[in-house]
Amino acid sequence: MRLARHGLEVRVPAGWEGRVFRLPGTGATMHAANFALPPGDGSFGAAAVSEMAADGVFVALVEFSPRLAGQGLFAHQGIPAPLRARDASPRAMQRLVPGRAGVQRFFSHGGRAFCLYAVVGSRPSRDALIRQANRLLGTVRISPRPPSGSATPLEG
């Protein structure tokens, strides 16, 4: 399934669920997971991560203010993939959830600033789950910054 909205495009694999949306006052956000996504979740998928099973994979792209593009944390250009299983850590989680590990990377693309946040369980292995996340990330396309007048993305 191909999702395209707010300048983000992703091909969601069979058996996965995905959405691209904007919360009030934010930039584009993409969620994709190999399980059913709960409705009305926040930018970083706190509800999804809390509900995911040991074989779960959750990926979020969250847009921040374009003023941050290319600056500080957002200096890296392009989607920072592939992710590595050894970089997944419980310390990267927004909220510690037993059996989960996260990877958080900041980057810019086309004048837009993003955070990539991926969370994986532990079975069958973190390596296998990170490979699933990387396959998804390989399909993500980001359009350059939309014209002015669109919603104001998150401030850093």
Buried (B, 14 or more C-beta within 10 A) or exposed (E): EEBEBBBBBBBBBEEBBBBBBBBEEBBBBBBBBBBEBBEEBBBBBBEBBEBBEEBBBBBBBBBBBBEBBBEEBBEBEEBBBEBEBEBBEEEBBBEEBEEBBBBBBBBBBBEBBBBBBBBBBBEEEBEEBBBBBBBBBEBBEBBEBBEEEBBEBBEB
